[in-house]
């Protein structure tokens, strides 16, 4: 009779252990990895990007992007660079609306990035925001992916 109750008892014990760990950030079902604003932009996650910005993330700061999201190796890029690399005009617009700065050097870089990945909608979004003194010359612009 005792052997019949053992599976139920083990299930109750395992469930209790999982529930006890939840308030301390231990997710019993899968690993939860923190995500940077740059990764949210690269992963096309507008909701997470908006949440991170609302919680105080700097839209102009560089952030890590793990391997195999944009390239075979890890990158440290700004969220707007990640959005351009992911060909996401909507994310670029969100970041610009939230205060992402475009100077002449960054604008040129982004235009070169968008040409490399064929993101014509991103180019169309950036063109009217062209800062004074910027040039559309990709010579010497290194694309990191």
N, C-alpha and C positions, 0 to 999 in steps of 0.2 A: 504494500500500500504506500509505503514511503517513497518508493521509486517512481510511482505515478505522479506524485506532487513535485518532484524535483525540477522538471522543465518549467513549470509555472513559477516556482520559487526563483529560479535563475532569471527568468524573464522579468519578474518584479524587481529583483536586485539590480539587473542591468539598467532597467528604466529609471530606477531611483538614482543610480550613479550618474546617468546622463543628465537628469534633471538637476541634480546638485551642482554639476559643472557649468550649467548655462549662465548663471549670474556672473561667473568669473571669466566669461568669454570663450569657454571651451565648447565648440560645436561638435556634438557627438557623431554627426553624419558625414560631414565633409570639412576639409580644411578651408578656412576663410582667410584669404590673403588680402592685405591692404592694397588699395589701388591708388595710383597717383592721378592727378588731373591729366597729365600727358597720356597715361594709359587709357583713361576714360575717353579722351578725345580720339585716340587710335582705335579703340574698340567700338566706337560709334554708340557710346552710351550717354546720350544727352541728359538723361535723368540723373545719373551718377555725377556727371560733370556739373550740373546745376547744384546738386547737393554739396559737392566739394567746394564750389565757389561760395555758396551760402554759408558754409562752415568756416570760411576765411582763407581758403587756398588762394595763392597769388596766381592770377592768370598769366603773368609774365615770367614766372619762375620756371626753371628747367626741372624736369622730373624724369625718373627712370621709366623706361619701357622695356619690359622683359623680352627675352629672345622669342622669336617666332610670332610676334604680334605684328611688327612692321618689317622685320628682317630676321635673318638667321642669328643675329647677335643682339645683345642688349644695347640700348641707346639712351643717351641723356639729352633730351630735347624739350623745347617749350611746348605747351599744349597746342598752340596754333600751328607749329611745325608738324606735330603729330596729326592734327586734323587735315592739313594739306596732304601729308603722306598717305592718309587713309581716304583721300579724295572726298572729303566731307564739307561741302560748302555750307551746309546748315550749322555744323559745329564751328566753322570759322566765323560765321556771322554771330553765333551765340557768344563766342569768346571776344569778338570785337565789341559787341554790345555790353559785355561785362568789363570792359576796360583794357583789353589786350592792346598794347601800343605797337604802332607800325612806324618805324623810322625808315630812312632811305635804304639802309643796309639790309634790314630784315625784310622789307618789301621786295627787294631784288632777290633775296634768298628764296622767299616764298614763291615768287613768280617762276624762278628756276626749278624749284621743287615741283610745282604744279605742272610745268612743262614736261618734266621727267616722267611723271606718273600719268600724264594725259588728263589732268583734271581741269577741263575747259570751264566748267561751272565755277570752280574756285578762282580761276584767272579772271573771269567776268566779274566776280564779286570784288576782287582786289583792285582791278584796274581803276575804278573811279576813286579809290582811296589812295592813289599814288602820292606819296609824299614829295615835296619839292626836293630836287637834287637827286632823285633816284634814277637809275638807268636800268634798262632791261638788257643787261649784258651778263651772260652766264659764264664767261671766261673766268676761271679761277674759283668758281663757286663749287665747293665740295658737297656732294650729296652723300650723307652718312649711311645710306642703306642700299 
